[in-house]
Amino acid sequence: MAKAVTEEEIKTGGVAADRLRSIIERIERLEEERKALGNDIKDIYAEAKSAGFDVKVIRQLIRIRKQEPAEVEELETLLDVYRRALGM
């Protein structure tokens, strides 16, 4: 037995308009939250800078903390080898 097509489905070309609207609105809310979080992060970096911290170093520390310990150790070892090769 075939499902009856509603007038709303005919208008929207068979697209579940309510579901699509819900998905888009959720994405828009999350985008706004991401923007607000980005602004909060900028404020914290500005606070760190005004407290005398080097923001570039803080960013690097955050990047390192996201990595696996073995990966960090390997990169530090290579950095040390390259520095010695350059006489640093």
ROVOMAR-414068 format. One record per residue: residue number from 0; residue in three letters; x, y, z of N, C-alpha, C, O in turn. Coordinates in nm, 2 decimals. Layout:
<atoms>
+-----+------+--------+--------+--------+--------+--------+--------+--------+--------+--------+--------+--------+--------+
:  nr : rest :    n_X :    n_Y :    n_Z :   ca_X :   ca_Y :   ca_Z :    c_X :    c_Y :    c_Z :    o_X :    o_Y :    o_Z :
+-----+------+--------+--------+--------+--------+--------+--------+--------+--------+--------+--------+--------+--------+
: NUM :  ala :      X :      Y :      Z :      X :      Y :      Z :      X :      Y :      Z :      X :      Y :      Z :
...
+-----+------+--------+--------+--------+--------+--------+--------+--------+--------+--------+--------+--------+--------+
</atoms>
This chain:
<atoms>
+-----+------+--------+--------+--------+--------+--------+--------+--------+--------+--------+--------+--------+--------+
:  nr : rest :    n_X :    n_Y :    n_Z :   ca_X :   ca_Y :   ca_Z :    c_X :    c_Y :    c_Z :    o_X :    o_Y :    o_Z :
+-----+------+--------+--------+--------+--------+--------+--------+--------+--------+--------+--------+--------+--------+
:   0 :  met :   0.08 :  -0.12 :   0.00 :   0.00 :   0.00 :   0.00 :   0.09 :   0.12 :   0.00 :   0.18 :   0.14 :   0.08 :
:   1 :  ala :   0.07 :   0.21 :  -0.09 :   0.15 :   0.34 :  -0.10 :   0.11 :   0.44 :   0.00 :  -0.01 :   0.45 :   0.04 :
:   2 :  lys :   0.21 :   0.51 :   0.05 :   0.19 :   0.62 :   0.15 :   0.13 :   0.74 :   0.08 :   0.17 :   0.78 :  -0.03 :
:   3 :  ala :   0.03 :   0.79 :   0.14 :  -0.04 :   0.91 :   0.08 :   0.06 :   1.03 :   0.09 :   0.12 :   1.05 :   0.20 :
:   4 :  val :   0.07 :   1.11 :  -0.01 :   0.15 :   1.23 :  -0.02 :   0.07 :   1.34 :   0.03 :  -0.04 :   1.37 :  -0.02 :
:   5 :  thr :   0.13 :   1.41 :   0.13 :   0.06 :   1.53 :   0.19 :   0.08 :   1.65 :   0.10 :   0.17 :   1.65 :   0.02 :
:   6 :  glu :  -0.01 :   1.75 :   0.11 :   0.01 :   1.87 :   0.04 :   0.14 :   1.94 :   0.07 :   0.20 :   2.00 :  -0.02 :
:   7 :  glu :   0.18 :   1.94 :   0.20 :   0.31 :   2.00 :   0.24 :   0.43 :   1.93 :   0.17 :   0.52 :   2.00 :   0.13 :
:   8 :  glu :   0.42 :   1.80 :   0.15 :   0.53 :   1.73 :   0.09 :   0.54 :   1.77 :  -0.06 :   0.64 :   1.77 :  -0.12 :
:   9 :  ile :   0.42 :   1.79 :  -0.12 :   0.42 :   1.83 :  -0.26 :   0.48 :   1.97 :  -0.27 :   0.56 :   1.99 :  -0.37 :
:  10 :  lys :   0.45 :   2.06 :  -0.18 :   0.51 :   2.20 :  -0.19 :   0.66 :   2.20 :  -0.17 :   0.73 :   2.28 :  -0.23 :
:  11 :  thr :   0.71 :   2.11 :  -0.09 :   0.85 :   2.11 :  -0.06 :   0.93 :   2.00 :  -0.14 :   1.05 :   1.98 :  -0.11 :
:  12 :  gly :   0.87 :   1.95 :  -0.24 :   0.94 :   1.85 :  -0.33 :   0.97 :   1.72 :  -0.25 :   1.07 :   1.66 :  -0.29 :
:  13 :  gly :   0.89 :   1.68 :  -0.15 :   0.92 :   1.56 :  -0.08 :   1.02 :   1.57 :   0.03 :   1.05 :   1.47 :   0.09 :
:  14 :  val :   1.08 :   1.69 :   0.05 :   1.18 :   1.71 :   0.15 :   1.11 :   1.73 :   0.28 :   1.01 :   1.80 :   0.29 :
:  15 :  ala :   1.16 :   1.66 :   0.39 :   1.10 :   1.68 :   0.52 :   1.14 :   1.82 :   0.57 :   1.24 :   1.83 :   0.64 :
:  16 :  ala :   1.06 :   1.91 :   0.54 :   1.09 :   2.05 :   0.57 :   1.11 :   2.08 :   0.72 :   1.20 :   2.15 :   0.76 :
:  17 :  asp :   1.03 :   2.02 :   0.80 :   1.04 :   2.05 :   0.95 :   1.18 :   1.99 :   1.00 :   1.24 :   2.05 :   1.08 :
:  18 :  arg :   1.21 :   1.87 :   0.95 :   1.34 :   1.81 :   0.99 :   1.46 :   1.89 :   0.94 :   1.55 :   1.92 :   1.02 :
:  19 :  leu :   1.45 :   1.94 :   0.82 :   1.56 :   2.02 :   0.76 :   1.57 :   2.15 :   0.84 :   1.68 :   2.19 :   0.87 :
:  20 :  arg :   1.46 :   2.21 :   0.87 :   1.46 :   2.34 :   0.94 :   1.52 :   2.32 :   1.08 :   1.60 :   2.40 :   1.12 :
:  21 :  ser :   1.49 :   2.21 :   1.14 :   1.54 :   2.18 :   1.28 :   1.70 :   2.16 :   1.27 :   1.77 :   2.21 :   1.36 :
:  22 :  ile :   1.74 :   2.09 :   1.17 :   1.89 :   2.06 :   1.15 :   1.96 :   2.20 :   1.13 :   2.06 :   2.22 :   1.19 :
:  23 :  ile :   1.91 :   2.28 :   1.04 :   1.97 :   2.41 :   1.01 :   1.97 :   2.50 :   1.13 :   2.07 :   2.56 :   1.16 :
:  24 :  glu :   1.86 :   2.50 :   1.21 :   1.86 :   2.59 :   1.33 :   1.96 :   2.54 :   1.43 :   2.02 :   2.62 :   1.50 :
:  25 :  arg :   1.97 :   2.41 :   1.45 :   2.07 :   2.35 :   1.54 :   2.21 :   2.39 :   1.50 :   2.29 :   2.43 :   1.59 :
:  26 :  ile :   2.24 :   2.38 :   1.37 :   2.37 :   2.42 :   1.32 :   2.40 :   2.57 :   1.35 :   2.51 :   2.61 :   1.39 :
:  27 :  glu :   2.30 :   2.65 :   1.32 :   2.31 :   2.80 :   1.34 :   2.34 :   2.83 :   1.49 :   2.42 :   2.92 :   1.52 :
:  28 :  arg :   2.27 :   2.76 :   1.58 :   2.29 :   2.78 :   1.72 :   2.43 :   2.74 :   1.76 :   2.50 :   2.82 :   1.83 :
:  29 :  leu :   2.48 :   2.63 :   1.71 :   2.62 :   2.59 :   1.74 :   2.72 :   2.68 :   1.68 :   2.82 :   2.71 :   1.74 :
:  30 :  glu :   2.69 :   2.73 :   1.56 :   2.79 :   2.83 :   1.50 :   2.80 :   2.96 :   1.59 :   2.91 :   3.01 :   1.61 :
:  31 :  glu :   2.68 :   3.00 :   1.64 :   2.68 :   3.12 :   1.73 :   2.76 :   3.09 :   1.86 :   2.84 :   3.17 :   1.91 :
:  32 :  glu :   2.74 :   2.97 :   1.91 :   2.82 :   2.93 :   2.03 :   2.97 :   2.92 :   2.00 :   3.05 :   2.97 :   2.09 :
:  33 :  arg :   3.00 :   2.87 :   1.89 :   3.15 :   2.86 :   1.85 :   3.20 :   3.01 :   1.84 :   3.32 :   3.03 :   1.88 :
:  34 :  lys :   3.13 :   3.10 :   1.78 :   3.17 :   3.23 :   1.77 :   3.19 :   3.29 :   1.91 :   3.29 :   3.36 :   1.93 :
:  35 :  ala :   3.10 :   3.27 :   2.00 :   3.11 :   3.32 :   2.13 :   3.23 :   3.26 :   2.21 :   3.30 :   3.33 :   2.28 :
:  36 :  leu :   3.25 :   3.13 :   2.19 :   3.37 :   3.07 :   2.25 :   3.50 :   3.12 :   2.19 :   3.60 :   3.14 :   2.26 :
:  37 :  gly :   3.50 :   3.15 :   2.06 :   3.62 :   3.21 :   2.00 :   3.65 :   3.34 :   2.06 :   3.77 :   3.38 :   2.08 :
:  38 :  asn :   3.55 :   3.42 :   2.08 :   3.57 :   3.55 :   2.14 :   3.62 :   3.54 :   2.29 :   3.70 :   3.62 :   2.33 :
:  39 :  asp :   3.57 :   3.44 :   2.36 :   3.61 :   3.41 :   2.50 :   3.76 :   3.37 :   2.50 :   3.83 :   3.42 :   2.58 :
:  40 :  ile :   3.80 :   3.29 :   2.40 :   3.94 :   3.25 :   2.39 :   4.03 :   3.37 :   2.36 :   4.14 :   3.38 :   2.42 :
:  41 :  lys :   3.99 :   3.46 :   2.27 :   4.06 :   3.58 :   2.24 :   4.08 :   3.66 :   2.37 :   4.19 :   3.71 :   2.39 :
:  42 :  asp :   3.97 :   3.67 :   2.45 :   3.98 :   3.75 :   2.57 :   4.08 :   3.69 :   2.67 :   4.16 :   3.76 :   2.73 :
:  43 :  ile :   4.09 :   3.56 :   2.68 :   4.18 :   3.49 :   2.77 :   4.32 :   3.51 :   2.72 :   4.41 :   3.54 :   2.80 :
:  44 :  tyr :   4.35 :   3.51 :   2.59 :   4.48 :   3.53 :   2.53 :   4.52 :   3.68 :   2.56 :   4.64 :   3.71 :   2.60 :
:  45 :  ala :   4.43 :   3.77 :   2.55 :   4.46 :   3.91 :   2.58 :   4.49 :   3.93 :   2.73 :   4.58 :   4.00 :   2.77 :
:  46 :  glu :   4.42 :   3.85 :   2.81 :   4.45 :   3.86 :   2.96 :   4.59 :   3.80 :   2.99 :   4.66 :   3.86 :   3.07 :
:  47 :  ala :   4.62 :   3.69 :   2.92 :   4.75 :   3.63 :   2.94 :   4.86 :   3.73 :   2.89 :   4.96 :   3.75 :   2.96 :
:  48 :  lys :   4.84 :   3.80 :   2.78 :   4.94 :   3.89 :   2.73 :   4.95 :   4.01 :   2.83 :   5.06 :   4.06 :   2.85 :
:  49 :  ser :   4.84 :   4.06 :   2.88 :   4.85 :   4.17 :   2.97 :   4.91 :   4.13 :   3.10 :   4.96 :   4.22 :   3.18 :
:  50 :  ala :   4.91 :   4.00 :   3.13 :   4.98 :   3.95 :   3.26 :   5.13 :   3.93 :   3.23 :   5.20 :   3.88 :   3.32 :
:  51 :  gly :   5.17 :   3.95 :   3.11 :   5.32 :   3.94 :   3.08 :   5.36 :   3.81 :   3.01 :   5.47 :   3.78 :   2.99 :
:  52 :  phe :   5.26 :   3.72 :   2.98 :   5.29 :   3.59 :   2.92 :   5.30 :   3.61 :   2.77 :   5.24 :   3.70 :   2.71 :
:  53 :  asp :   5.39 :   3.53 :   2.71 :   5.41 :   3.52 :   2.57 :   5.30 :   3.44 :   2.50 :   5.30 :   3.31 :   2.52 :
:  54 :  val :   5.21 :   3.50 :   2.43 :   5.09 :   3.43 :   2.38 :   5.13 :   3.32 :   2.27 :   5.07 :   3.22 :   2.26 :
:  55 :  lys :   5.24 :   3.35 :   2.20 :   5.29 :   3.26 :   2.10 :   5.33 :   3.13 :   2.17 :   5.31 :   3.02 :   2.12 :
:  56 :  val :   5.40 :   3.14 :   2.28 :   5.44 :   3.02 :   2.35 :   5.32 :   2.95 :   2.41 :   5.32 :   2.83 :   2.41 :
:  57 :  ile :   5.23 :   3.02 :   2.46 :   5.11 :   2.96 :   2.52 :   5.04 :   2.88 :   2.41 :   4.99 :   2.76 :   2.44 :
:  58 :  arg :   5.02 :   2.93 :   2.29 :   4.96 :   2.86 :   2.18 :   5.04 :   2.73 :   2.15 :   4.98 :   2.63 :   2.12 :
:  59 :  gln :   5.17 :   2.74 :   2.15 :   5.25 :   2.62 :   2.12 :   5.23 :   2.52 :   2.23 :   5.23 :   2.40 :   2.20 :
:  60 :  leu :   5.23 :   2.56 :   2.36 :   5.21 :   2.47 :   2.47 :   5.07 :   2.40 :   2.45 :   5.06 :   2.27 :   2.48 :
:  61 :  ile :   4.97 :   2.47 :   2.42 :   4.84 :   2.41 :   2.40 :   4.84 :   2.31 :   2.28 :   4.78 :   2.20 :   2.30 :
:  62 :  arg :   4.91 :   2.34 :   2.18 :   4.93 :   2.25 :   2.06 :   5.00 :   2.12 :   2.11 :   4.96 :   2.01 :   2.07 :
:  63 :  ile :   5.10 :   2.14 :   2.19 :   5.18 :   2.02 :   2.24 :   5.10 :   1.93 :   2.33 :   5.10 :   1.81 :   2.32 :
:  64 :  arg :   5.02 :   2.00 :   2.41 :   4.94 :   1.92 :   2.51 :   4.83 :   1.84 :   2.44 :   4.78 :   1.74 :   2.50 :
:  65 :  lys :   4.79 :   1.87 :   2.32 :   4.69 :   1.79 :   2.24 :   4.75 :   1.67 :   2.18 :   4.68 :   1.57 :   2.15 :
:  66 :  gln :   4.89 :   1.66 :   2.17 :   4.95 :   1.55 :   2.11 :   4.98 :   1.44 :   2.21 :   4.97 :   1.45 :   2.33 :
:  67 :  glu :   5.00 :   1.32 :   2.15 :   5.03 :   1.20 :   2.23 :   5.18 :   1.22 :   2.29 :   5.26 :   1.28 :   2.22 :
:  68 :  pro :   5.20 :   1.17 :   2.41 :   5.33 :   1.19 :   2.47 :   5.45 :   1.13 :   2.39 :   5.55 :   1.19 :   2.38 :
:  69 :  ala :   5.43 :   1.02 :   2.32 :   5.53 :   0.96 :   2.24 :   5.56 :   1.05 :   2.12 :   5.68 :   1.06 :   2.08 :
:  70 :  glu :   5.46 :   1.11 :   2.06 :   5.48 :   1.20 :   1.95 :   5.56 :   1.32 :   1.99 :   5.65 :   1.37 :   1.92 :
:  71 :  val :   5.52 :   1.37 :   2.11 :   5.60 :   1.49 :   2.16 :   5.74 :   1.46 :   2.19 :   5.83 :   1.53 :   2.15 :
:  72 :  glu :   5.77 :   1.34 :   2.25 :   5.90 :   1.30 :   2.27 :   5.98 :   1.28 :   2.14 :   6.10 :   1.32 :   2.14 :
:  73 :  glu :   5.92 :   1.23 :   2.04 :   5.99 :   1.21 :   1.91 :   6.02 :   1.34 :   1.85 :   6.13 :   1.36 :   1.80 :
:  74 :  leu :   5.93 :   1.44 :   1.85 :   5.96 :   1.57 :   1.80 :   6.07 :   1.64 :   1.87 :   6.15 :   1.71 :   1.81 :
:  75 :  glu :   6.07 :   1.63 :   2.01 :   6.17 :   1.70 :   2.09 :   6.31 :   1.64 :   2.06 :   6.41 :   1.71 :   2.06 :
:  76 :  thr :   6.31 :   1.51 :   2.04 :   6.44 :   1.44 :   2.01 :   6.49 :   1.49 :   1.87 :   6.61 :   1.52 :   1.86 :
:  77 :  leu :   6.40 :   1.49 :   1.78 :   6.44 :   1.54 :   1.64 :   6.49 :   1.69 :   1.65 :   6.59 :   1.72 :   1.59 :
:  78 :  leu :   6.42 :   1.77 :   1.72 :   6.45 :   1.91 :   1.74 :   6.59 :   1.92 :   1.80 :   6.68 :   2.00 :   1.75 :
:  79 :  asp :   6.62 :   1.84 :   1.90 :   6.75 :   1.84 :   1.97 :   6.86 :   1.80 :   1.87 :   6.97 :   1.86 :   1.87 :
:  80 :  val :   6.84 :   1.69 :   1.79 :   6.93 :   1.64 :   1.69 :   6.96 :   1.75 :   1.59 :   7.08 :   1.78 :   1.55 :
:  81 :  tyr :   6.86 :   1.82 :   1.54 :   6.87 :   1.92 :   1.44 :   6.95 :   2.04 :   1.50 :   7.03 :   2.10 :   1.43 :
:  82 :  arg :   6.92 :   2.08 :   1.62 :   6.99 :   2.19 :   1.68 :   7.14 :   2.16 :   1.69 :   7.22 :   2.24 :   1.66 :
:  83 :  arg :   7.17 :   2.04 :   1.74 :   7.31 :   2.00 :   1.75 :   7.38 :   2.00 :   1.61 :   7.50 :   2.04 :   1.60 :
:  84 :  ala :   7.31 :   1.96 :   1.51 :   7.36 :   1.95 :   1.38 :   7.40 :   2.09 :   1.33 :   7.49 :   2.11 :   1.25 :
:  85 :  leu :   7.32 :   2.19 :   1.38 :   7.34 :   2.33 :   1.34 :   7.43 :   2.40 :   1.43 :   7.46 :   2.52 :   1.42 :
:  86 :  gly :   7.48 :   2.33 :   1.54 :   7.56 :   2.40 :   1.63 :   7.49 :   2.49 :   1.72 :   7.55 :   2.59 :   1.77 :
:  87 :  met :   7.37 :   2.47 :   1.75 :   7.29 :   2.56 :   1.84 :   7.29 :   2.51 :   1.98 :   7.23 :   2.57 :   2.07 :
+-----+------+--------+--------+--------+--------+--------+--------+--------+--------+--------+--------+--------+--------+
</atoms>
